[in-house]
Amino acid sequence: MTGLFREEIIEEIRGRVDIVDYVGEYVNLRKQGNSFVGNCPFHADKTPSFHVTPENGLFYCFGCGVGGDIFSFAMKIENLDFPQAVEKLAQRAGVNLVRQAVSRQQQEHLDRLNRIREINREAALYFFANLRAGEGKAARAYLQSRGVNKESQRVFALGFAPGGSNLLQLHLGQKGIQQEEMLAAGLVIKRDDGRVIDRFRDRLMFPITDVRGRVVGFGGRLLGPGEPKYLNTPETQVFHKKSLLYGLHLALPAIRQEKTVILVEGYLDVIALHQHQLTNAVASLGTAFTPEHGRLIKRYAREVILLFDSDEAGRKATDRAIEIFREQGLQVKIAALPGAKDPDEFLQIYGRKAFLNALAKALPIIPYRLQRLKSEMSLDEPGSKSALLAQLFPDLAKLSGQVERQEYVRLLAQELNLPEKAIWDDFRRNQGEQRRKYPLLRDKSPEIRNNTIGNKNVNSFRNPYLIAQENMIKLLLKEPKLVFQVEQRLGSDVFADKRCQEVFFLIKTLLESRTGEPVTIADLVNHAPESVKNFIAKLSSLDSLPLGERQIEDTITSLQLRYLEEQVEQKQQQIKEAEAAKDSSGRQNLLQEIINLQRKIQSLK
């Protein structure tokens, strides 16, 4: 989305800045057909997999899946947000920026957000002062016992909420802040009897800031007995736990420099790491890691080192975080801290040098899971090694290159005392079973993922139905108005792939919202979320399909055919389930449906 800038301004910048010239300042590009190729700047690219297509003004890497337009490139290569990227490229293009006029309603909304932040800042100052007063004695003693020095208390603006039920309210009231505003900020609670009391009482307070350092909420640790031990601000207009990381605004300089984030579980772990000059550490707010966290980290880093507790909850958190960050294309490593329950305790016992040594020994995903499985399983039992490998094969399939996969197969062979060929045979058999079980599952192995749609050499293992969907989207990118013909003849359900669905509906929505105006790829990129923007960039970077009546008809027919074949496969699987359940009536109905589908398939052929 163009946000605060008018679309014509965005288009003027896009037209004035040559994407090949701009990208060429960071990547050594060479011409190849209608595109320019080079080694990707966003991952360790040994073979040129990064493509820039000047015709569409897009880039895409077939190695790591990063793509988009010139603004996306500026954001990723220089860690900018969208307004910053626009301003940078506008300066390069000599374009005078004019921001969108903000409506009265929008301005009122912005004012409300700023007011909540101001109230939170005032509360943070109050808590900060309390920590240094007589009533903060117990909190100061606790911090001292945890090794938190006065400088860290100041840097992280730690505070103390006294035990009274309305002390914060009285303080904020003296500042002219209304009770309704305190409720909006989540600082007070309205009870069932109508009484309003302070949310945080007798707690050590951790102000939580956004990426710009503005206080948006708090975490409070109870000092006395009771539950919950930790209490956060509830969801407000400025506080969203799933997209906030504790300490991020303080960690950003180190993260930008090192391109690595150390991810821990607790507030005090973050403070302990920063206190030991490991200032690229952040934590979630006592909740599971989310895709929003992954996207946030991806803006600034290329690698994540996970440092979670070694208990069952910590292992589950690690597994979830691995998948989230891997989906974002981040390199993931997992570090172990033997002899301590958490990073804070480890640093207190063993010190910074031992901690750095533990980080240096952090394991990539497969060695980490192998080590964990070996500790949980008895490999002397028959079939145990096969069972262990079956749990590692999904990770093996998700690796970014065949060479890397070969290296890990060699490692597994050594660790399990097995022939490499036996592991390869089991792996290929496992992948075949997965494709049969989940026919719509996209194979993410690089030798399959990197094949060009429309290329005669497309790997035969790629799902034909998926290829047909992507070919149809490629055609729609060239001729968007065909979307209505496709919908009329095939319906929107023909797109089972989520990204194809999103592009299809995006094209349709934009066409319906305009009175005869054409929809360009630039329009789609402007309105697409980042993941779909990458997908559009990828399809636009591939060899173009010829556009003629015959080609259009062939593409539509191919998609319809593959869709019907997919329906047959699903019905056949349902028949097996009906037979297992001894449902003869259901089996007979499914057989009739398959016969009808086969007739339609024959008519198309």
Phi and psi in degrees as a GROMACS rama.xvg file:
@    title "Ramachandran Plot"
@    xaxis  label "Phi"
@    yaxis  label "Psi"
@TYPE xy
-81.7237  -17.7935  THR-2
64.5949  -121.248  GLY-3
-79.2964  -5.60563  LEU-4
-109.503  140.66  PHE-5
-64.2337  145.637  ARG-6
-61.6636  -34.9205  GLU-7
-66.1117  -30.0605  GLU-8
-67.8958  -45.5437  ILE-9
-59.0341  -43.822  ILE-10
-67.4954  -35.252  GLU-11
-65.0177  -42.6919  GLU-12
-63.3358  -44.4392  ILE-13
-60.2313  -38.3943  ARG-14
-73.6848  -29.2557  GLY-15
-87.0419  -28.586  ARG-16
-96.0533  118.161  VAL-17
-74.2956  117.897  ASP-18
-63.7161  -32.6224  ILE-19
-67.7413  -42.6868  VAL-20
-63.4419  -43.76  ASP-21
-67.6109  -50.9911  TYR-22
-63.1902  -34.1605  VAL-23
-62.8854  -16.4925  GLY-24
-74.5332  -17.0054  GLU-25
-114.885  -23.2758  TYR-26
-129.519  134.934  VAL-27
-78.2796  100.966  ASN-28
-97.8835  146.832  LEU-29
-133.541  148.122  ARG-30
-73.441  138.829  LYS-31
-145.775  100.237  GLN-32
65.9216  -128.296  GLY-33
-89.7958  1.73007  ASN-34
-118.71  175.023  SER-35
-122.882  139.574  PHE-36
-126.493  156.458  VAL-37
-171.736  -179.605  GLY-38
-78.9034  132.801  ASN-39
-64.6618  134.035  CYS-40
-82.1811  -4.30686  PRO-41
-103.017  -4.74932  PHE-42
-154.574  169.562  HIS-43
-73.381  87.1236  ALA-44
-96.7004  109.643  ASP-45
-87.3154  -25.0537  LYS-46
-122.28  142.925  THR-47
-59.3756  108.221  PRO-48
-123.1  5.54216  SER-49
-99.9997  120.912  PHE-50
-117.627  136.514  HIS-51
-119.417  126.562  VAL-52
-112.51  98.9453  THR-53
-62.7428  -28.3713  PRO-54
-58.2508  -39.8515  GLU-55
-102.46  -9.75783  ASN-56
69.4347  33.5226  GLY-57
-126.113  158.425  LEU-58
-128.692  156.552  PHE-59
-157.953  138.893  TYR-60
-107.567  122.521  CYS-61
-80.7473  -3.50628  PHE-62
-90.0551  -49.2201  GLY-63
-111.126  -5.34293  CYS-64
81.064  10.5205  GLY-65
-83.9389  136.656  VAL-66
-162.459  174.71  GLY-67
150.409  -158.804  GLY-68
-102.326  -168.835  ASP-69
-65.1591  -31.052  ILE-70
-70.4322  -39.6103  PHE-71
-60.6631  -42.6559  SER-72
-63.1673  -45.4538  PHE-73
-61.0689  -40.9289  ALA-74
-63.467  -43.3063  MET-75
-75.7196  -41.8728  LYS-76
-75.2722  -27.2427  ILE-77
-119.183  11.4837  GLU-78
53.3521  53.2885  ASN-79
-107.863  155.73  LEU-80
-87.3302  176.806  ASP-81
-63.0622  -48.0372  PHE-82
-58.2057  -38.239  PRO-83
-65.408  -39.8503  GLN-84
-63.8835  -41.5938  ALA-85
-61.8258  -45.0794  VAL-86
-63.8484  -40.6366  GLU-87
-64.3727  -46.6715  LYS-88
-73.4174  -30.6989  LEU-89
-63.441  -41.3546  ALA-90
-62.7386  -40.5995  GLN-91
-64.366  -38.7465  ARG-92
-84.9408  -10.0057  ALA-93
72.3825  31.4613  GLY-94
-99.3628  131.461  VAL-95
-80.8999  115.994  ASN-96
-74.8302  134.054  LEU-97
-125.387  117.322  VAL-98
-81.182  155.303  ARG-99
-60.2792  140.453  GLN-100
-67.5829  132.32  ALA-101
-91.7973  127.679  VAL-102
-69.307  164.845  SER-103
-60.4135  -40.594  ARG-104
-64.0778  -43.0667  GLN-105
-63.5864  -41.5869  GLN-106
-64.3806  -39.1168  GLN-107
-63.4061  -39.0785  GLU-108
-64.4392  -45.2169  HIS-109
-61.5099  -39.2163  LEU-110
-63.5533  -38.6196  ASP-111
-64.5484  -42.7283  ARG-112
-62.7536  -45.3826  LEU-113
-63.8261  -35.9001  ASN-114
-64.6622  -42.5738  ARG-115
-62.4035  -41.4122  ILE-116
-63.9395  -40.003  ARG-117
-63.314  -40.6693  GLU-118
-65.1311  -42.8729  ILE-119
-62.1091  -38.5247  ASN-120
-64.0497  -41.65  ARG-121
-64.9218  -39.1651  GLU-122
-65.5621  -39.305  ALA-123
-62.8481  -39.9249  ALA-124
-64.4569  -39.0648  LEU-125
-63.2836  -48.2565  TYR-126
-63.0921  -40.3835  PHE-127
-60.1246  -44.5298  PHE-128
-65.632  -37.6582  ALA-129
-63.81  -35.0626  ASN-130
-61.4861  -31.5772  LEU-131
-90.9171  -8.08656  ARG-132
-87.4294  177.136  ALA-133
-59.4663  -36.2198  GLY-134
-71.1883  -13.0191  GLU-135
-92.4129  12.0044  GLY-136
-58.4808  -46.9269  LYS-137
-63.8229  -39.4369  ALA-138
-66.1645  -40.8856  ALA-139
-63.1714  -40.0563  ARG-140
-63.7169  -40.8801  ALA-141
-62.7617  -45.9642  TYR-142
-61.673  -38.9697  LEU-143
-63.5741  -41.0677  GLN-144
-65.0882  -26.3651  SER-145
-92.6118  3.71279  ARG-146
76.8943  19.3318  GLY-147
-86.7833  113.753  VAL-148
-81.3511  172.777  ASN-149
-65.3209  -34.104  LYS-150
-65.1453  -41.7946  GLU-151
-66.2153  -37.1253  SER-152
-60.2948  -38.4822  GLN-153
-72.2828  -46.8917  ARG-154
-60.4587  -41.9521  VAL-155
-91.9023  3.10873  PHE-156
52.9145  43.6463  ALA-157
-65.938  151.73  LEU-158
-147.001  -171.92  GLY-159
-141.27  130.782  PHE-160
-100.356  114.794  ALA-161
-66.6412  170.723  PRO-162
-80.3902  -8.77019  GLY-163
-65.9741  155.81  GLY-164
-82.8535  -16.0956  SER-165
-142.775  22.4526  ASN-166
-67.1487  -40.0836  LEU-167
-66.0736  -41.0885  LEU-168
-59.3277  -43.4658  GLN-169
-61.8075  -43.0865  LEU-170
-63.9808  -48.2119  HIS-171
-67.3207  -35.3726  LEU-172
-60.6168  -36.9307  GLY-173
-66.7192  -19.9843  GLN-174
-91.3251  5.81474  LYS-175
84.6662  15.5504  GLY-176
-92.2072  129.906  ILE-177
-82.0802  156.378  GLN-178
-61.1863  -37.1454  GLN-179
-62.6838  -34.2614  GLU-180
-70.6289  -37.1466  GLU-181
-64.5186  -38.862  MET-182
-64.1813  -41.6748  LEU-183
-63.5592  -30.9068  ALA-184
-84.6982  -7.58862  ALA-185
77.443  17.4378  GLY-186
-87.0617  -17.5928  LEU-187
-132.755  162.999  VAL-188
-124.23  135.557  ILE-189
-96.8898  116.178  LYS-190
-80.3581  169.699  ARG-191
-61.6632  -30.1201  ASP-192
-82.6762  5.21466  ASP-193
90.5371  -9.38794  GLY-194
-76.3597  139.742  ARG-195
-107.591  125.544  VAL-196
-126.696  160.813  ILE-197
-63.779  137.971  ASP-198
-71.3812  -42.54  ARG-199
-102.959  119.204  PHE-200
-138.327  132.599  ARG-201
54.3456  50.181  ASP-202
-134.113  144.519  ARG-203
-73.9885  128.607  LEU-204
-107.844  132.453  MET-205
-115.317  102.563  PHE-206
-62.0384  138.433  PRO-207
-112.963  127.609  ILE-208
-115.114  160.553  THR-209
-83.1058  -175.823  ASP-210
-65.3175  -17.9107  VAL-211
-94.7023  5.03897  ARG-212
83.9215  11.1065  GLY-213
-86.2223  134.736  ARG-214
-72.1287  120.212  VAL-215
-115.088  -10.8817  VAL-216
-178.767  -169.499  GLY-217
-143.563  153.875  PHE-218
-117.925  135.308  GLY-219
-125.647  128.432  GLY-220
-100.44  124.557  ARG-221
-67.5899  131.231  LEU-222
-90.1807  -29.5377  LEU-223
-101.369  -168.685  GLY-224
-69.9731  156.985  PRO-225
130.453  177.299  GLY-226
-136.693  151.212  GLU-227
-79.7123  153.527  PRO-228
-62.896  -44.7477  LYS-229
-115.536  138.474  TYR-230
-132.949  129.709  LEU-231
-106.33  159.196  ASN-232
-55.1668  139.665  THR-233
-71.3064  170.838  PRO-234
-60.6217  126.604  GLU-235
-129.163  -173.593  THR-236
-67.7068  -18.3411  GLN-237
-119.229  -8.91108  VAL-238
-114.841  110.847  PHE-239
-130.738  103.855  HIS-240
-57.8744  -34.5938  LYS-241
-71.333  -10.0265  LYS-242
-126.881  18.6123  SER-243
-120.262  143.946  LEU-244
-127.002  129.212  LEU-245
-67.6395  130.027  TYR-246
84.2398  3.4299  GLY-247
-62.4974  -42.0865  LEU-248
-65.2272  -29.6609  HIS-249
-79.9347  -27.0379  LEU-250
-84.9215  -17.3844  ALA-251
-55.4425  -45.3508  LEU-252
-56.3833  -44.6404  PRO-253
-69.8594  -38.271  ALA-254
-63.7761  -44.6165  ILE-255
-61.2524  -36.801  ARG-256
-75.3925  -43.9199  GLN-257
-92.7127  -16.0254  GLU-258
60.0933  22.6727  LYS-259
-132.939  139.095  THR-260
-114.809  133.132  VAL-261
-96.9685  119.27  ILE-262
-107.296  120.023  LEU-263
-123.036  178.474  VAL-264
-96.3005  -31.7466  GLU-265
-120.299  157.796  GLY-266
-57.9933  -45.6942  TYR-267
-69.2963  -26.4799  LEU-268
-64.6752  -44.1038  ASP-269
-60.0144  -48.0944  VAL-270
-61.8652  -42.3953  ILE-271
-61.7107  -42.2798  ALA-272
-66.1537  -43.9589  LEU-273
-62.7966  -38.0153  HIS-274
-64.6825  -24.6024  GLN-275
-101.434  27.4462  HIS-276
62.804  23.8601  GLN-277
-105.252  74.2262  LEU-278
-89.6738  12.2866  THR-279
-101.642  25.0976  ASN-280
-95.7829  139.277  ALA-281
-141.107  168.865  VAL-282
-144.545  156.449  ALA-283
-78.5337  175.208  SER-284
-97.2142  51.7142  LEU-285
74.4067  16.2766  GLY-286
-124.891  169.516  THR-287
-65.1372  151.85  ALA-288
-73.3823  143.983  PHE-289
-121.003  163.591  THR-290
-57.1227  -31.0784  PRO-291
-63.1321  -39.0687  GLU-292
-62.1996  -41.7516  HIS-293
-61.2405  -44.7019  GLY-294
-66.1601  -35.9375  ARG-295
-63.9567  -46.991  LEU-296
-66.0466  -36.7548  ILE-297
-59.7987  -26.5386  LYS-298
-64.5319  -25.8685  ARG-299
-121.875  -18.9568  TYR-300
-132.584  163.838  ALA-301
-113.18  -18.3878  ARG-302
-134.654  144.382  GLU-303
-125.548  129.838  VAL-304
-107.559  119.425  ILE-305
-91.5825  131.704  LEU-306
-133.382  76.3529  LEU-307
-105.479  166.255  PHE-308
-60.4028  153.213  ASP-309
-88.8508  4.27508  SER-310
-78.4934  -179.516  ASP-311
-60.0512  -42.52  GLU-312
-61.9539  -39.988  ALA-313
-65.725  -38.5798  GLY-314
-65.7822  -40.5587  ARG-315
-65.539  -41.0719  LYS-316
-62.626  -39.3319  ALA-317
-63.0684  -46.6065  THR-318
-60.7841  -41.8281  ASP-319
-67.0426  -43.7074  ARG-320
-64.0976  -38.6143  ALA-321
-55.5776  -49.2445  ILE-322
-65.635  -40.4983  GLU-323
-62.8944  -48.1507  ILE-324
-75.1954  -30.8105  PHE-325
-66.8934  -37.9357  ARG-326
-60.0384  -30.1919  GLU-327
-84.1601  0.724535  GLN-328
78.3649  16.7929  GLY-329
-86.3897  144.877  LEU-330
-74.3332  134.737  GLN-331
-121.787  132.499  VAL-332
-130.171  153.347  LYS-333
-123.959  124.981  ILE-334
-104.096  147.028  ALA-335
-111.586  144.699  ALA-336
-124.474  78.4169  LEU-337
-65.3125  143.148  PRO-338
86.2863  9.95784  GLY-339
-152.296  152.401  ALA-340
-84.0351  -21.6693  LYS-341
-157.924  170.172  ASP-342
-58.8569  -38.261  PRO-343
-58.4345  -50.4656  ASP-344
-64.8936  -40.0235  GLU-345
-60.3703  -44.361  PHE-346
-64.9764  -38.5907  LEU-347
-66.2358  -36.7341  GLN-348
-83.0894  -46.9427  ILE-349
-108.69  -20.622  TYR-350
90.0115  176.672  GLY-351
-67.4102  -40.7342  ARG-352
-61.5069  -44.472  LYS-353
-65.412  -34.9434  ALA-354
-66.1259  -44.4552  PHE-355
-61.3796  -36.3935  LEU-356
-65.0663  -39.3903  ASN-357
-65.1444  -39.7824  ALA-358
-63.4747  -39.7763  LEU-359
-64.0888  -25.5211  ALA-360
-94.4498  7.84225  LYS-361
-56.7423  138.154  ALA-362
-99.7584  140.431  LEU-363
-62.7209  173.64  PRO-364
-58.444  -51.0312  ILE-365
-66.7587  -48.802  ILE-366
-59.0419  -36.7417  PRO-367
-62.5722  -48.5906  TYR-368
-68.6328  -34.9116  ARG-369
-61.2757  -47.6734  LEU-370
-60.4558  -41.8691  GLN-371
-67.047  -43.138  ARG-372
-66.5055  -38.056  LEU-373
-64.2647  -31.9424  LYS-374
-76.9893  -19.4865  SER-375
-99.6974  -17.7689  GLU-376
-119.034  152.828  MET-377
-96.2334  111.673  SER-378
-82.8118  1.44157  LEU-379
-82.6447  -17.3654  ASP-380
-78.0109  145.54  GLU-381
-58.9666  134.267  PRO-382
82.5262  -4.97946  GLY-383
-67.5183  -37.5577  SER-384
-68.302  -38.1261  LYS-385
-64.4745  -39.9984  SER-386
-64.4863  -39.897  ALA-387
-63.698  -47.1196  LEU-388
-61.6256  -37.8447  LEU-389
-59.5337  -30.7727  ALA-390
-78.2778  -20.6432  GLN-391
-93.917  -18.6564  LEU-392
-60.3356  -38.3777  PHE-393
-58.9429  -38.2595  PRO-394
-67.8362  -38.5726  ASP-395
-62.9164  -37.9955  LEU-396
-69.2648  -24.7328  ALA-397
-89.7192  1.12582  LYS-398
-64.9141  154.99  LEU-399
-84.7426  -4.35041  SER-400
-162.475  154.971  GLY-401
-66.1986  -36.332  GLN-402
-62.1802  -44.7764  VAL-403
-61.908  -39.3776  GLU-404
-64.5001  -41.1469  ARG-405
-62.3014  -39.0381  GLN-406
-62.3124  -40.6154  GLU-407
-74.0207  -33.1292  TYR-408
-63.2894  -40.2676  VAL-409
-61.6242  -42.2189  ARG-410
-62.7258  -45.3572  LEU-411
-62.454  -39.4753  LEU-412
-61.9071  -41.215  ALA-413
-68.468  -45.453  GLN-414
-68.3063  -32.0232  GLU-415
-104.946  -0.221754  LEU-416
56.6212  52.7675  ASN-417
-127.756  153.763  LEU-418
-68.3183  141.583  PRO-419
-58.8101  -39.9228  GLU-420
-59.8462  -38.0717  LYS-421
-63.909  -38.9535  ALA-422
-67.9064  -43.7091  ILE-423
-60.0434  -43.5389  TRP-424
-60.9124  -45.5045  ASP-425
-64.3334  -39.3716  ASP-426
-62.4551  -47.9974  PHE-427
-64.557  -37.8243  ARG-428
-64.8786  -41.984  ARG-429
-62.2536  -43.3627  ASN-430
-65.544  -37.1696  GLN-431
-64.2799  -39.9683  GLY-432
-64.8472  -39.1196  GLU-433
-63.6993  -40.6968  GLN-434
-67.7995  -35.4744  ARG-435
-71.2985  -36.6357  ARG-436
-73.541  -38.5564  LYS-437
-125.422  78.7333  TYR-438
-61.562  -22.1347  PRO-439
-90.8199  -2.09359  LEU-440
-69.9178  126.99  LEU-441
-76.4583  128.321  ARG-442
-80.0592  117.267  ASP-443
-95.664  6.07502  LYS-444
-65.5522  143.013  SER-445
-63.404  -34.6108  PRO-446
-68.3825  -18.6418  GLU-447
-95.0995  -44.4347  ILE-448
-63.8942  -33.0935  ARG-449
-82.8722  -4.39694  ASN-450
-68.7522  147.245  ASN-451
-86.6509  129.138  THR-452
-66.965  132.79  ILE-453
91.1967  -7.67333  GLY-454
-85.0807  138.541  ASN-455
-66.6629  -19.7229  LYS-456
-94.085  18.004  ASN-457
-55.6005  132.563  VAL-458
-58.351  133.674  ASN-459
-66.9919  -15.5739  SER-460
-78.2324  -16.6837  PHE-461
-66.3812  141.664  ARG-462
-65.9905  118.939  ASN-463
-59.6967  -33.8297  PRO-464
-64.8525  -41.4799  TYR-465
-65.1398  -42.4645  LEU-466
-59.0284  -42.703  ILE-467
-63.9459  -39.9523  ALA-468
-63.3569  -45.2056  GLN-469
-67.2475  -37.329  GLU-470
-61.5638  -37.2927  ASN-471
-67.1721  -40.8043  MET-472
-65.609  -39.1843  ILE-473
-56.9895  -42.266  LYS-474
-65.717  -40.8711  LEU-475
-67.6291  -30.9277  LEU-476
-65.4936  -32.1595  LEU-477
-80.7015  -35.1589  LYS-478
-137.607  80.8319  GLU-479
-57.104  -32.2492  PRO-480
-63.7711  -16.0473  LYS-481
-67.0569  -11.7869  LEU-482
-58.8557  -35.2139  VAL-483
-72.3207  -36.5626  PHE-484
-65.3066  -41.7651  GLN-485
-64.17  -43.7145  VAL-486
-64.4875  -40.1935  GLU-487
-66.7523  -40.5895  GLN-488
-84.445  -36.2199  ARG-489
-114.315  -25.2126  LEU-490
82.0522  160.043  GLY-491
-76.3746  -19.6983  SER-492
-67.1188  -12.66  ASP-493
-66.8779  -18.7926  VAL-494
-94.1286  103.475  PHE-495
-89.1316  -27.247  ALA-496
-72.6871  129.459  ASP-497
-60.0636  -42.655  LYS-498
-69.3689  -37.1977  ARG-499
-62.8223  -41.1599  CYS-500
-57.0809  -47.7517  GLN-501
-64.1146  -41.788  GLU-502
-66.6973  -41.8207  VAL-503
-57.0893  -51.0149  PHE-504
-70.8439  -29.6252  PHE-505
-65.278  -45.8773  LEU-506
-59.9789  -47.8019  ILE-507
-60.7493  -45.2606  LYS-508
-63.0517  -43.6784  THR-509
-66.157  -40.905  LEU-510
-63.7713  -41.2146  LEU-511
-69.8425  -25.2838  GLU-512
-86.0969  -5.97747  SER-513
-117.13  147.792  ARG-514
-96.7535  80.2013  THR-515
82.4563  -5.90215  GLY-516
-74.2097  142.911  GLU-517
-71.3038  156.97  PRO-518
-110.568  122.704  VAL-519
-102.058  168.41  THR-520
-61.9257  -36.2774  ILE-521
-61.0097  -39.3147  ALA-522
-60.9048  -44.5883  ASP-523
-63.6856  -43.4832  LEU-524
-62.5188  -39.6292  VAL-525
-61.2779  -32.9992  ASN-526
-103.436  -1.96126  HIS-527
-92.0661  145.711  ALA-528
-66.2393  164.822  PRO-529
-58.7333  -43.3003  GLU-530
-63.5725  -39.4637  SER-531
-73.7916  -34.3203  VAL-532
-58.6937  -42.7001  LYS-533
-60.2666  -42.7038  ASN-534
-63.8592  -43.6918  PHE-535
-61.632  -43.3897  ILE-536
-62.0433  -39.9056  ALA-537
-63.1509  -52.1348  LYS-538
-63.5192  -34.1067  LEU-539
-72.3842  -20.2385  SER-540
-87.6617  -10.8009  SER-541
-84.1773  166.497  LEU-542
-54.6518  133.412  ASP-543
-73.3236  140.201  SER-544
-79.1728  140.04  LEU-545
-64.8893  147.844  PRO-546
-116.881  104.732  LEU-547
-152.398  171.296  GLY-548
-57.3428  -42.2071  GLU-549
-66.2896  -42.7281  ARG-550
-66.2424  -39.4714  GLN-551
-62.3623  -46.9601  ILE-552
-63.7896  -42.6207  GLU-553
-62.6048  -39.3122  ASP-554
-68.7136  -42.753  THR-555
-64.5408  -44.4606  ILE-556
-63.8928  -41.2749  THR-557
-61.8051  -42.5902  SER-558
-65.5661  -43.166  LEU-559
-61.8375  -41.5928  GLN-560
-63.4298  -47.7406  LEU-561
-65.4385  -34.7028  ARG-562
-63.9015  -44.4263  TYR-563
-66.2377  -40.1048  LEU-564
-62.7467  -37.5368  GLU-565
-64.6216  -39.2976  GLU-566
-61.7654  -39.6675  GLN-567
-61.8232  -45.852  VAL-568
-58.2335  -43.1174  GLU-569
-65.8592  -40.5061  GLN-570
-64.5664  -38.5261  LYS-571
-62.8735  -39.3422  GLN-572
-65.8686  -37.9233  GLN-573
-67.0933  -31.879  GLN-574
-63.9232  -42.8607  ILE-575
-59.4304  -41.267  LYS-576
-66.7832  -38.8778  GLU-577
-65.8605  -39.2582  ALA-578
-64.747  -41.7135  GLU-579
-63.3266  -33.4479  ALA-580
-88.394  1.23123  ALA-581
56.5174  41.0206  LYS-582
-99.0373  85.271  ASP-583
-67.268  -36.8556  SER-584
-65.4102  -45.7935  SER-585
-62.6975  -39.5401  GLY-586
-61.6286  -42.8874  ARG-587
-65.1379  -40.7253  GLN-588
-63.8648  -40.684  ASN-589
-65.9438  -38.8828  LEU-590
-60.8461  -40.8816  LEU-591
-65.7046  -38.9204  GLN-592
-64.1674  -38.6403  GLU-593
-65.2481  -41.7524  ILE-594
-59.1347  -43.7788  ILE-595
-64.0798  -41.1141  ASN-596
-65.2714  -40.5328  LEU-597
-63.8679  -35.1501  GLN-598
-63.2779  -42.679  ARG-599
-64.353  -39.4421  LYS-600
-63.3447  -44.8701  ILE-601
-62.9786  -37.3249  GLN-602
-65.859  -33.332  SER-603
-74.0622  -34.9675  LEU-604
